[in-house]
Every structure is written in structure tokens, then in C-alpha cells.
Amino acid sequence: MWFKNLRIFRLSSNWSITLESLETALEKQAFQPGETHDMQRLGWIAPRPDTGLVYGQNGQYLISLRADKKLLPASVVNQVARARALEMEEQQGYKPGRKQMKEIKEQVTDELIPKAFSVYRDTRVWIDTTNHWLVIDAAAAAKSDEVLGMLAKVLDPFPVSPLHVQHSPAAAMTNWLIEDTPPDGFSIDQDTELRATNESRATVRYVRHSIEIDDVRKHVESGKQCTRLALTWADKVSFVLTDTLDVKRIAALDVLKENQDTLAANEAELFDADFSLMTGELARLLDDLVDALGGERKG
């Protein structure tokens, strides 16, 4: 159940919420299955089958937002609308004008939406009321914006803000490469991306290949900065750090999980153990990462 990506936000240090209060709040926007004329529906679902809308453990909460989207290709709408327009032309003796065609397409869309296939995706959210983190398991900003928007509808106040650090991640990662000195507790892995800061946006990527210091210096001299860097923290968790302070491709290493399966008696206990392990380790990783980037910057 480990998160794959981290979009990291700060919760106000004086904000807190109980599991029961969070559950009650999310129920206002719980996911409603069934037919709908909406192209997309958003709502909160149980993060695992045997819980309510919030799974909690020692001040650590897990919630999940479901986005259900109808699949209705424009080509299908256009095909049906053209057939409908031909029928109308035969009846009225002339082709439908632009306004009529727009109305036909809107009518066809309304008719087809309930019959369209739908796909859903679930976005998990970790709320750490102890260390005041809100972390969204999403690779794209649009997905995290959906989550924040839905939370803002049900939580008042909802004092959340992006994480700001003293040092630019791009500048820090570039210095780590040039000096071949990763911050304490971290090691540099093989995947690297360097991108030009000018309009060309020229990009060089090293995939499963270490980059030599001399090559780094040549790229930096030509105007590039490191925008993605693969790192390992404490020999426990590997990930990729980006210049926008997103953490991607998280993987718990074997040293963390070697005894976990034998300690858990069933699937529920395994989930409990996994969540406890993930939140504990990732909270420490985030603290060390913020320190590596010069500490947190307020405002």
C-alpha cells in the first residue's frame, strides 16, 4: 500500500481534527455510484473495504478520493449528430445552421452520457496530524488539485499550503552532483535529468547510468541544472526528487519489509503494519529532505 508519488503540503501547526470529525466531514461529499448525466463525478470512498471513509492509526489518517469519468469520444458524438442533422434536413428541407448543429450535439451528448462506459481512479491521501503533513499520492498536479478542492469543500478551516524550503531543489541537486557529496543520510543513484534554463529547454537524461562529475560540470557550464535526481534515503527508501519538490517512484527497499510478512497474521494486520511502517519512515524521510534543502521557509 506504499504511496508511489508524493505531492507534499503543509498543515498549520495549530490545526487538528479527530477521526470522527474527518469522517463526518467527508460524508458530505461521499462518492455516489449509479447513473448520472455528469461527465465526471468525484467523491470520497473507504480507503479499504472494512473501514469508513477514514482509516486511522495514532493520528495518521488515510483517505481516498474516487474520480469516475465517462468515456464519450467526440467522434461518436459527431457521428450521431451528423445522422441526426440529415434527418432534420429531410424534414425541414434545408441543412441545420451552426446554432442548430450546436443544439443537436448538446442533445446527443445528453442522450449518450448515461450509456457511456466509465472508468475510475482512486487517489489516496495521507494526513499526518502529528507532524502536520498532507501528502497526496499523485504524479500530476491536476490530481492533487482535485483532492485539495474537495477537501476545501468539507473542511472549514482547512489551513494547507505548499511546502517551501530555503534552497532551490534544482540548485541543491546540481551542487550535490558537482561536488559528489549527497546530504547526510542520502546516496545518489543512477537516474539523472539536467535541463537548460534558457528558452531551448534542452534536456539530457541518464537512465540507469551514473553521470561523471566532469560531465555534470560541462552541462552546468552550458546552462543546465539538475531537475530530476534518483536518491536513496537511509538505505531504506529509493525515490526520484524533482525541481518542483515532488517525490516520485517511491520504493521501499527489502531491508524494511524482510520481516513484515511473517509478523502479520492476515491481510488486515498486514495493511496495519504496512501503513504504520510507511507513515513512520516517510515522515522521517520528509524531515531529512527538508533539512537537506536548508530547512523550511515560512510564507
The 8 nearest C-alpha neighbors of each residue, nearest first, counted from 0:
[[1, 2, 273, 274, 270, 277, 3, 269],
 [2, 0, 277, 3, 273, 274, 251, 250],
 [1, 3, 136, 4, 0, 249, 5, 123],
 [4, 2, 249, 248, 1, 136, 247, 5],
 [5, 3, 247, 136, 137, 246, 2, 138],
 [6, 4, 246, 136, 135, 7, 134, 245],
 [5, 7, 135, 245, 134, 137, 136, 4],
 [6, 8, 134, 5, 133, 162, 135, 161],
 [9, 7, 161, 133, 162, 160, 132, 134],
 [8, 10, 132, 160, 159, 162, 161, 133],
 [11, 9, 159, 131, 132, 158, 12, 133],
 [10, 12, 14, 13, 158, 159, 9, 131],
 [11, 13, 14, 131, 10, 15, 130, 9],
 [12, 14, 11, 15, 10, 131, 158, 128],
 [15, 13, 11, 12, 10, 16, 158, 128],
 [14, 16, 128, 13, 17, 12, 11, 131],
 [15, 17, 20, 21, 18, 14, 128, 19],
 [18, 16, 20, 19, 21, 15, 58, 22],
 [17, 19, 21, 20, 22, 55, 16, 53],
 [18, 20, 22, 17, 21, 23, 16, 53],
 [21, 19, 23, 17, 22, 18, 24, 16],
 [20, 22, 24, 18, 23, 19, 25, 17],
 [23, 21, 19, 25, 20, 24, 53, 52],
 [24, 22, 20, 26, 21, 25, 19, 27],
 [23, 25, 21, 153, 22, 26, 27, 20],
 [26, 24, 27, 22, 28, 23, 29, 21],
 [25, 27, 29, 23, 28, 24, 22, 52],
 [28, 26, 25, 24, 29, 153, 23, 152],
 [27, 29, 26, 42, 25, 43, 30, 153],
 [30, 28, 43, 42, 26, 27, 25, 31],
 [42, 29, 31, 43, 44, 41, 32, 28],
 [30, 32, 29, 33, 42, 40, 41, 28],
 [33, 31, 30, 34, 35, 40, 67, 42],
 [34, 32, 35, 31, 113, 30, 36, 40],
 [33, 35, 113, 32, 36, 114, 37, 112],
 [36, 34, 37, 113, 33, 112, 38, 40],
 [35, 37, 112, 113, 38, 109, 34, 110],
 [36, 38, 39, 35, 40, 112, 69, 68],
 [37, 39, 69, 68, 36, 40, 112, 70],
 [40, 38, 68, 37, 67, 69, 41, 66],
 [39, 41, 67, 66, 68, 37, 42, 38],
 [40, 42, 66, 65, 30, 67, 39, 64],
 [30, 43, 41, 29, 28, 65, 64, 44],
 [42, 44, 29, 64, 30, 63, 65, 28],
 [45, 43, 52, 63, 30, 64, 46, 29],
 [44, 46, 52, 47, 51, 50, 48, 53],
 [47, 45, 63, 62, 44, 52, 54, 61],
 [46, 48, 45, 49, 50, 54, 51, 44],
 [49, 47, 50, 45, 46, 51, 44, 52],
 [48, 50, 47, 51, 45, 46, 267, 54],
 [51, 49, 48, 47, 45, 54, 52, 53],
 [50, 52, 45, 53, 54, 49, 22, 46],
 [51, 53, 45, 44, 22, 62, 46, 50],
 [54, 52, 62, 51, 22, 61, 55, 60],
 [53, 55, 61, 60, 50, 62, 46, 52],
 [56, 54, 60, 59, 53, 61, 58, 18],
 [55, 57, 59, 58, 60, 54, 275, 271],
 [58, 56, 59, 55, 60, 129, 275, 128],
 [57, 59, 128, 56, 129, 60, 127, 55],
 [58, 60, 127, 56, 57, 55, 126, 128],
 [61, 59, 55, 126, 54, 125, 58, 53],
 [60, 62, 125, 54, 124, 53, 55, 126],
 [63, 61, 124, 53, 46, 123, 52, 60],
 [62, 64, 123, 46, 122, 44, 43, 124],
 [65, 63, 43, 122, 121, 42, 44, 123],
 [66, 64, 121, 42, 41, 120, 43, 67],
 [67, 65, 41, 119, 120, 40, 68, 121],
 [66, 68, 119, 40, 39, 118, 65, 41],
 [69, 67, 39, 117, 118, 38, 119, 66],
 [68, 70, 117, 38, 116, 115, 71, 39],
 [71, 69, 116, 117, 115, 72, 68, 118],
 [70, 72, 115, 69, 73, 112, 75, 76],
 [73, 71, 74, 75, 70, 76, 77, 69],
 [72, 74, 76, 75, 77, 71, 78, 108],
 [73, 75, 77, 72, 76, 78, 71, 79],
 [76, 74, 78, 73, 77, 72, 79, 71],
 [75, 77, 73, 79, 74, 78, 80, 108],
 [78, 76, 80, 74, 75, 79, 81, 73],
 [79, 77, 75, 81, 80, 76, 74, 82],
 [80, 78, 82, 76, 81, 77, 83, 75],
 [81, 79, 83, 77, 82, 78, 104, 76],
 [80, 82, 84, 78, 83, 79, 77, 85],
 [81, 83, 79, 85, 80, 84, 78, 86],
 [82, 84, 80, 86, 81, 85, 79, 87],
 [85, 83, 81, 87, 86, 82, 80, 88],
 [86, 84, 88, 82, 87, 83, 81, 89],
 [87, 85, 83, 89, 84, 88, 90, 82],
 [86, 88, 84, 90, 85, 89, 91, 83],
 [89, 87, 94, 93, 85, 92, 91, 90],
 [90, 88, 86, 92, 87, 91, 85, 93],
 [89, 91, 87, 88, 92, 86, 93, 85],
 [92, 90, 88, 93, 89, 87, 94, 95],
 [93, 91, 88, 89, 90, 94, 87, 95],
 [94, 92, 88, 91, 95, 89, 87, 90],
 [93, 95, 88, 96, 92, 84, 87, 85],
 [96, 94, 99, 100, 84, 88, 93, 97],
 [97, 95, 99, 98, 100, 94, 101, 93],
 [96, 98, 100, 99, 101, 95, 102, 94],
 [97, 99, 101, 100, 96, 102, 95, 103],
 [98, 100, 102, 96, 101, 95, 97, 103],
 [101, 99, 103, 97, 102, 98, 95, 96],
 [100, 102, 98, 104, 99, 103, 97, 105],
 [101, 103, 99, 105, 100, 104, 106, 98],
 [102, 104, 100, 106, 101, 105, 80, 107],
 [105, 103, 107, 101, 106, 102, 80, 108],
 [104, 106, 102, 108, 103, 107, 109, 101],
 [105, 107, 103, 109, 104, 108, 102, 110],
 [108, 106, 104, 110, 109, 105, 103, 111],
 [107, 109, 105, 111, 110, 106, 112, 104],
 [110, 108, 106, 107, 112, 111, 105, 36],
 [111, 109, 107, 108, 112, 106, 113, 114],
 [110, 112, 108, 114, 109, 113, 115, 107],
 [111, 113, 115, 114, 109, 36, 110, 108],
 [114, 112, 115, 111, 36, 34, 35, 110],
 [115, 113, 111, 112, 116, 110, 34, 69],
 [116, 114, 112, 113, 70, 71, 69, 111],
 [117, 115, 70, 69, 114, 118, 71, 113],
 [116, 118, 69, 68, 70, 115, 67, 119],
 [119, 117, 68, 67, 69, 116, 120, 70],
 [120, 118, 67, 66, 68, 65, 117, 121],
 [119, 121, 66, 65, 122, 67, 118, 64],
 [120, 122, 65, 64, 63, 66, 123, 119],
 [123, 121, 64, 63, 136, 65, 120, 124],
 [122, 124, 63, 136, 62, 135, 121, 64],
 [123, 125, 135, 62, 61, 134, 63, 136],
 [124, 126, 61, 134, 60, 133, 127, 135],
 [127, 125, 133, 60, 59, 132, 128, 61],
 [126, 128, 59, 132, 131, 129, 130, 133],
 [129, 127, 131, 58, 130, 126, 15, 59],
 [128, 130, 127, 131, 58, 59, 132, 57],
 [129, 131, 127, 132, 128, 282, 12, 10],
 [132, 130, 10, 128, 127, 129, 9, 12],
 [133, 131, 127, 9, 10, 130, 126, 8],
 [132, 134, 126, 8, 125, 9, 127, 7],
 [133, 135, 7, 125, 6, 124, 5, 8],
 [136, 134, 124, 6, 137, 5, 123, 143],
 [135, 137, 4, 5, 123, 2, 124, 122],
 [138, 136, 4, 135, 139, 142, 143, 5],
 [137, 139, 4, 140, 136, 247, 5, 6],
 [140, 138, 141, 137, 142, 143, 6, 144],
 [139, 141, 143, 142, 144, 138, 137, 6],
 [142, 140, 144, 139, 143, 145, 137, 138],
 [143, 141, 145, 144, 140, 139, 137, 146],
 [142, 144, 146, 140, 145, 141, 137, 147],
 [145, 143, 141, 147, 142, 146, 148, 140],
 [146, 144, 142, 148, 143, 147, 149, 141],
 [145, 147, 143, 149, 144, 148, 150, 142],
 [148, 146, 150, 144, 149, 145, 151, 143],
 [147, 149, 151, 145, 146, 150, 144, 152],
 [148, 150, 146, 152, 151, 147, 145, 153],
 [151, 149, 147, 152, 153, 148, 154, 146],
 [150, 152, 148, 154, 149, 153, 147, 157],
 [153, 151, 149, 150, 154, 148, 155, 28],
 [152, 154, 24, 150, 151, 25, 155, 27],
 [155, 153, 157, 151, 156, 150, 152, 24],
 [156, 154, 157, 153, 151, 152, 158, 150],
 [155, 157, 154, 158, 151, 14, 153, 159],
 [156, 158, 155, 154, 159, 151, 150, 14],
 [159, 157, 11, 10, 156, 160, 14, 9],
 [160, 158, 10, 9, 157, 11, 8, 161],
 [159, 161, 9, 8, 162, 10, 158, 11],
 [162, 160, 8, 9, 163, 7, 159, 10],
 [161, 163, 8, 9, 7, 160, 164, 295],
 [164, 162, 296, 295, 161, 297, 165, 298],
 [165, 163, 295, 296, 294, 166, 292, 293],
 [164, 166, 293, 296, 294, 295, 292, 167],
 [167, 165, 292, 293, 164, 168, 171, 170],
 [166, 168, 170, 169, 171, 165, 164, 292],
 [167, 169, 242, 171, 170, 172, 166, 244],
 [170, 168, 242, 172, 225, 226, 167, 171],
 [171, 169, 173, 167, 168, 172, 174, 224],
 [170, 172, 168, 174, 173, 169, 167, 175],
 [173, 171, 175, 169, 174, 170, 225, 168],
 [172, 174, 225, 170, 176, 171, 175, 224],
 [175, 173, 177, 171, 176, 172, 178, 170],
 [176, 174, 172, 181, 180, 178, 173, 179],
 [177, 175, 179, 173, 174, 178, 172, 212],
 [178, 176, 174, 179, 175, 212, 215, 173],
 [177, 179, 180, 175, 176, 174, 212, 181],
 [180, 178, 176, 175, 177, 181, 212, 174],
 [179, 181, 175, 178, 182, 176, 177, 174],
 [180, 182, 175, 186, 185, 179, 187, 183],
 [183, 181, 185, 291, 184, 180, 175, 186],
 [182, 184, 185, 181, 291, 186, 287, 180],
 [183, 185, 233, 232, 182, 186, 287, 181],
 [186, 184, 232, 231, 183, 182, 181, 233],
 [187, 185, 231, 230, 181, 188, 232, 184],
 [186, 188, 230, 229, 181, 231, 185, 189],
 [189, 187, 229, 230, 190, 186, 231, 209],
 [188, 190, 209, 207, 208, 229, 191, 206],
 [191, 189, 206, 229, 205, 207, 228, 188],
 [192, 190, 228, 205, 227, 204, 229, 189],
 [191, 193, 204, 227, 226, 203, 225, 205],
 [194, 192, 225, 224, 203, 226, 202, 223],
 [195, 193, 202, 223, 224, 201, 200, 203],
 [194, 196, 223, 200, 201, 222, 197, 202],
 [195, 197, 223, 200, 222, 194, 198, 224],
 [198, 196, 199, 195, 200, 222, 201, 223],
 [199, 197, 200, 196, 195, 201, 194, 222],
 [198, 200, 201, 197, 195, 196, 202, 194],
 [201, 199, 195, 198, 194, 197, 196, 202],
 [202, 200, 195, 199, 194, 203, 223, 197],
 [203, 201, 194, 193, 200, 195, 204, 192],
 [202, 204, 193, 192, 194, 205, 201, 191],
 [205, 203, 192, 191, 206, 193, 202, 190],
 [204, 206, 191, 190, 208, 192, 207, 203],
 [205, 207, 190, 208, 204, 189, 191, 209],
 [208, 206, 189, 190, 205, 209, 188, 191],
 [207, 209, 189, 206, 205, 190, 210, 191],
 [210, 208, 189, 211, 207, 205, 190, 188],
 [209, 211, 208, 212, 214, 215, 205, 189],
 [210, 212, 214, 213, 215, 209, 176, 216],
 [213, 211, 215, 214, 177, 216, 210, 176],
 [214, 212, 216, 215, 211, 217, 177, 210],
 [215, 213, 217, 211, 212, 216, 218, 210],
 [214, 216, 212, 218, 213, 217, 177, 219],
 [215, 217, 219, 213, 218, 214, 220, 212],
 [218, 216, 220, 214, 215, 219, 221, 213],
 [217, 219, 221, 215, 216, 220, 223, 214],
 [218, 220, 223, 216, 222, 221, 217, 224],
 [221, 219, 217, 222, 218, 216, 223, 215],
 [220, 222, 218, 219, 223, 217, 195, 216],
 [223, 221, 219, 220, 195, 196, 218, 224],
 [224, 222, 195, 219, 194, 218, 193, 196],
 [225, 223, 193, 194, 173, 219, 169, 226],
 [224, 226, 193, 173, 169, 192, 227, 172],
 [225, 227, 242, 169, 241, 193, 192, 224],
 [228, 226, 241, 192, 240, 191, 225, 242],
 [227, 229, 191, 240, 239, 190, 230, 192],
 [230, 228, 239, 188, 190, 238, 187, 189],
 [231, 229, 187, 188, 238, 186, 237, 239],
 [230, 232, 237, 186, 185, 236, 234, 238],
 [231, 233, 185, 236, 234, 184, 235, 237],
 [232, 234, 184, 235, 185, 231, 236, 186],
 [235, 233, 232, 231, 236, 252, 254, 237],
 [236, 234, 252, 233, 232, 251, 255, 254],
 [237, 235, 251, 232, 252, 231, 250, 234],
 [236, 238, 231, 250, 249, 230, 232, 251],
 [239, 237, 249, 248, 230, 229, 247, 231],
 [238, 240, 229, 247, 228, 246, 230, 248],
 [239, 241, 246, 228, 227, 245, 229, 244],
 [242, 240, 227, 244, 243, 245, 226, 239],
 [241, 243, 226, 169, 168, 244, 227, 240],
 [244, 242, 241, 245, 168, 169, 226, 240],
 [245, 243, 241, 242, 168, 240, 246, 7],
 [244, 246, 241, 6, 243, 240, 5, 247],
 [245, 247, 240, 5, 4, 239, 238, 244],
 [246, 248, 4, 239, 249, 238, 5, 245],
 [249, 247, 238, 3, 4, 239, 250, 246],
 [248, 250, 238, 3, 247, 237, 4, 251],
 [251, 249, 237, 236, 252, 248, 238, 3],
 [250, 252, 236, 235, 255, 237, 253, 249],
 [251, 253, 235, 236, 254, 255, 250, 237],
 [254, 252, 256, 255, 257, 251, 235, 236],
 [253, 255, 252, 256, 257, 235, 234, 251],
 [256, 254, 253, 252, 257, 235, 251, 258],
 [257, 255, 259, 253, 258, 254, 252, 260],
 [256, 258, 253, 254, 259, 255, 260, 261],
 [259, 257, 256, 261, 260, 262, 255, 254],
 [258, 260, 256, 262, 261, 257, 263, 272],
 [261, 259, 262, 263, 258, 269, 257, 256],
 [260, 262, 259, 263, 258, 264, 257, 269],
 [263, 261, 259, 260, 264, 258, 269, 272],
 [264, 262, 269, 268, 260, 261, 265, 259],
 [263, 265, 268, 262, 266, 269, 261, 260],
 [266, 264, 268, 267, 263, 269, 270, 260],
 [265, 267, 269, 268, 270, 264, 263, 271],
 [266, 268, 270, 269, 265, 271, 263, 264],
 [269, 267, 271, 263, 265, 270, 266, 272],
 [268, 270, 263, 266, 272, 267, 271, 273],
 [269, 271, 273, 267, 268, 272, 274, 266],
 [272, 270, 268, 274, 269, 273, 275, 267],
 [273, 271, 269, 275, 270, 274, 276, 268],
 [272, 274, 270, 276, 275, 271, 269, 277],
 [275, 273, 277, 271, 276, 272, 270, 278],
 [276, 274, 272, 273, 278, 277, 279, 271],
 [275, 277, 273, 279, 274, 278, 272, 280],
 [278, 276, 274, 280, 279, 275, 281, 273],
 [279, 277, 281, 275, 280, 276, 282, 274],
 [278, 280, 276, 282, 277, 281, 275, 283],
 [279, 281, 283, 277, 282, 278, 276, 284],
 [280, 282, 284, 278, 283, 279, 277, 285],
 [283, 281, 285, 279, 284, 280, 278, 286],
 [284, 282, 286, 280, 281, 285, 287, 279],
 [283, 285, 281, 287, 282, 286, 288, 280],
 [286, 284, 288, 282, 283, 287, 281, 289],
 [285, 287, 283, 289, 284, 288, 290, 282],
 [288, 286, 290, 284, 285, 289, 291, 283],
 [289, 287, 291, 285, 290, 286, 284, 292],
 [288, 290, 294, 292, 286, 291, 287, 285],
 [291, 289, 294, 287, 293, 292, 288, 286],
 [292, 290, 288, 289, 293, 182, 287, 294],
 [293, 291, 166, 289, 290, 294, 164, 165],
 [294, 292, 165, 290, 291, 166, 164, 289],
 [295, 293, 290, 289, 164, 292, 165, 296],
 [294, 296, 164, 163, 165, 289, 297, 293],
 [297, 295, 164, 163, 165, 298, 294, 162],
 [298, 296, 295, 163, 164, 162, 165, 294],
 [297, 296, 163, 160, 162, 161, 295, 164]]
